[in-house]
Amino acid sequence: MELKATRAAAIGNLDNFVENNLGEYSTLRNFDFGPNKRSNTSCLSPYITHGVINEKEVIKKSLNKYSFSKNEKFIQEVLWRTYWKGWLELRSGVWDDYLIDLKKVKEELKDNKNYLNAIEGKTSIECFNEWVNELKTFNYLHNHTRMWFASIWIFTLELPWQLGAEFFMQHLYDGDTASNTLGWRWVAGIQTQGKHYLASEWNIKKFTNNRFENIKLNENAPPIINDKNYTILHKTFENPINIEEKNLLVFENNLAFEITDFAIQRFKKIFLIDNKNENRNIKLTENVVNFKASLVEEQKKRLEEKSINCEIIDINEIKNLESAYCLYPTVGENLDYINQSSLKNIEFLYRRLDQNSWKFCNKGFFNFKKYIPKIVEDLKN
């Protein structure tokens, strides 16, 4: 599989999937046939994560092809990331505590042989080793495989989930704070207290089309215990009534300004923010850094073609800018930088989709799911 860092590639992948493979998505989506046979899934997450295409585009095109009822499972999967982000926005302390715990376990296990074998793909579990190499080579894993991987990491290899979440963020093109952190918590059994995900040999064999044999796993492990509860924050995600002609900051999660809710607004200048590893708690691999940088460069090129004044700057330079708007970067490394730098001259702009979705993220996904038809209906406007 190849993921080119362009909006044209994203649109091409979306159109091809909707036209040729969307109809069988609900029945085939859980199968991982290997990195060279991905037609049963869309592989759009690296682009959606970076805002190169957005959920609205994806859902609209799917509904132009099939009815909501036939598309429902696909639409639910598209909106999972929206839900995870909203859930974390209302409980941002989960991310803060994760970073604290990560720093501690990294120091404790930095020379641990089992940990080093795991990240090098040198365990006794063939399928796990292959997935490690696949992740490093393609910077992508099938969603079902991510669940198996995390379960094996936590319950068979008995490694801290925080290190596994870091490993994913370092290598995944579509790694985002909410989906990654909360997904690992869910597998461990602390996202939904006491309900964990245990990978099993029969399940892996079935959904990999018997590509692996002799998968010896701990299939009876208890969930990880974490009794800490997080109070839901009362946050509003409101935009200014009148948006003035100021500078606009755009981070790596909104790299298609031309399709945002604010595309018709006039801004003095658009600053595309490059956040390299120097300012990250989780250091990304060269492949991921380059993928992000290429998407930023490509966004600059598209803006310049529309005669929009823009510039790529390092994240440290935003301290020197006058008051500006910022397309909201969501909980994670970029927002941490803004908050830790006490930048008071930045006013956030929120996507309409997030405003309409995040208010339903105070409970579990099954509650959120009830509101998906309402969210989708609003996308049509």
Secondary structure as GFF3:
##gff-version 3
##sequence-region A 1 381
A	DSSP	alpha_helix	7	20	.	.	.	ID=ss1
A	DSSP	three_ten_helix	22	24	.	.	.	ID=ss2
A	DSSP	alpha_helix	25	28	.	.	.	ID=ss3
A	DSSP	alpha_helix	45	49	.	.	.	ID=ss4
A	DSSP	alpha_helix	55	65	.	.	.	ID=ss5
A	DSSP	alpha_helix	68	89	.	.	.	ID=ss6
A	DSSP	alpha_helix	93	109	.	.	.	ID=ss7
A	DSSP	alpha_helix	113	119	.	.	.	ID=ss8
A	DSSP	alpha_helix	126	138	.	.	.	ID=ss9
A	DSSP	alpha_helix	143	151	.	.	.	ID=ss10
A	DSSP	pi_helix	152	156	.	.	.	ID=ss11
A	DSSP	alpha_helix	161	171	.	.	.	ID=ss12
A	DSSP	alpha_helix	177	188	.	.	.	ID=ss13
A	DSSP	alpha_helix	201	207	.	.	.	ID=ss14
A	DSSP	beta_strand	247	250	.	.	.	ID=ss15
A	DSSP	three_ten_helix	257	259	.	.	.	ID=ss16
A	DSSP	beta_strand	270	274	.	.	.	ID=ss17
A	DSSP	three_ten_helix	277	279	.	.	.	ID=ss18
A	DSSP	alpha_helix	286	305	.	.	.	ID=ss19
A	DSSP	beta_strand	310	314	.	.	.	ID=ss20
A	DSSP	three_ten_helix	315	320	.	.	.	ID=ss21
A	DSSP	beta_strand	324	327	.	.	.	ID=ss22
A	DSSP	alpha_helix	333	340	.	.	.	ID=ss23
A	DSSP	beta_strand	346	349	.	.	.	ID=ss24
A	DSSP	alpha_helix	352	358	.	.	.	ID=ss25
A	DSSP	alpha_helix	365	369	.	.	.	ID=ss26
A	DSSP	alpha_helix	372	379	.	.	.	ID=ss27
###
